[in-house]
Amino acid sequence: MRDEMIFEAEGKEIDLAKITRLYPAALISAGGESASVSLEWAELKAEQITLEAYVLICDFDPVGEVPIHRIELRYATKEELFAVMQEIAQKLQS
């Protein structure tokens, strides 16, 4: 059972059982700074921002606390991001 909850990506092993928040985002560049924003916001502002990557954010800190223990997986396309999300969903359902 333990191995079923391990997801490997970008050379990292992620224990899905320990994730407290898991969500997609867009990594953008604006004003010389990088920031993670919602996919919807990035699409609305597409002509005003520079999209660096699509990210899947995995937080391990308790909900309500500032996330310190975080893994961000980066993808070049939204399709790659969604494919990984589907793979994780299948692992969680088994």
C-alpha positions as CSV (number, residue, x, y, z in Angstrom):
1,M,0.0,0.0,0.0
2,R,2.8,2.4,0.9
3,D,4.4,2.3,-2.6
4,E,1.0,3.0,-4.2
5,M,1.0,6.5,-2.5
6,I,4.4,7.5,-3.8
7,F,4.5,9.6,-7.0
8,E,7.8,10.1,-8.8
9,A,8.4,13.2,-10.9
10,E,11.4,15.4,-11.7
11,G,13.6,13.1,-9.7
12,K,11.5,13.6,-6.6
13,E,9.5,11.1,-4.6
14,I,6.3,12.6,-3.3
15,D,4.3,10.9,-0.6
16,L,0.7,11.6,-1.7
17,A,-0.6,10.6,1.7
18,K,1.2,13.5,3.4
19,I,0.0,16.2,1.0
20,T,-2.3,18.7,2.7
21,R,-2.9,20.9,-0.4
22,L,-2.5,20.0,-4.0
23,Y,-3.4,22.4,-6.8
24,P,-2.4,23.6,-10.2
25,A,-1.2,27.1,-10.9
26,A,0.5,29.2,-13.6
27,L,4.0,30.6,-12.9
28,I,4.2,34.1,-14.3
29,S,6.7,36.8,-14.6
30,A,5.6,40.4,-14.0
31,G,7.6,43.4,-13.0
32,G,10.8,41.3,-12.7
33,E,9.2,39.0,-10.1
34,S,7.8,35.5,-10.4
35,A,4.5,34.5,-8.9
36,S,2.1,31.6,-8.9
37,V,-1.4,32.5,-9.9
38,S,-4.6,30.6,-10.7
39,L,-4.9,29.1,-14.2
40,E,-8.0,31.1,-14.7
41,W,-6.4,34.4,-13.8
42,A,-3.4,33.7,-16.1
43,E,-5.8,33.0,-19.0
44,L,-7.7,36.3,-18.4
45,K,-4.4,38.3,-18.3
46,A,-2.6,36.3,-21.0
47,E,-1.8,39.4,-23.0
48,Q,-0.4,41.3,-20.0
49,I,1.8,38.7,-18.4
50,T,4.7,36.4,-19.3
51,L,3.9,32.8,-18.6
52,E,7.0,30.9,-17.4
53,A,5.5,27.5,-16.7
54,Y,2.5,25.5,-15.5
55,V,3.0,24.2,-12.0
56,L,1.5,21.6,-9.7
57,I,1.9,22.7,-6.1
58,C,2.2,20.1,-3.4
59,D,2.1,21.5,0.2
60,F,2.8,19.4,3.3
61,D,2.1,21.9,6.1
62,P,-1.2,21.9,8.0
63,V,-4.0,23.8,6.3
64,G,-4.1,27.4,7.6
65,E,-0.3,27.6,8.2
66,V,2.1,29.4,5.9
67,P,3.4,26.7,3.5
68,I,7.1,26.1,4.1
69,H,7.4,22.5,3.0
70,R,6.4,22.6,-0.6
71,I,7.2,20.9,-3.9
72,E,6.5,22.6,-7.2
73,L,6.5,20.4,-10.3
74,R,6.9,22.5,-13.5
75,Y,5.5,21.7,-16.9
76,A,5.8,23.5,-20.3
77,T,2.1,23.0,-21.3
78,K,-1.2,22.8,-19.6
79,E,-1.8,19.4,-21.2
80,E,1.3,18.0,-19.5
81,L,0.1,19.4,-16.2
82,F,-3.4,17.9,-16.6
83,A,-1.9,14.5,-17.6
84,V,0.1,14.5,-14.3
85,M,-3.0,15.5,-12.3
86,Q,-4.9,12.6,-13.9
87,E,-2.1,10.2,-13.0
88,I,-2.1,11.4,-9.4
89,A,-5.9,11.2,-9.2
90,Q,-5.7,7.6,-10.4
91,K,-3.2,6.8,-7.7
92,L,-5.4,8.4,-5.0
93,Q,-8.4,6.4,-6.2
94,S,-6.7,3.1,-5.9
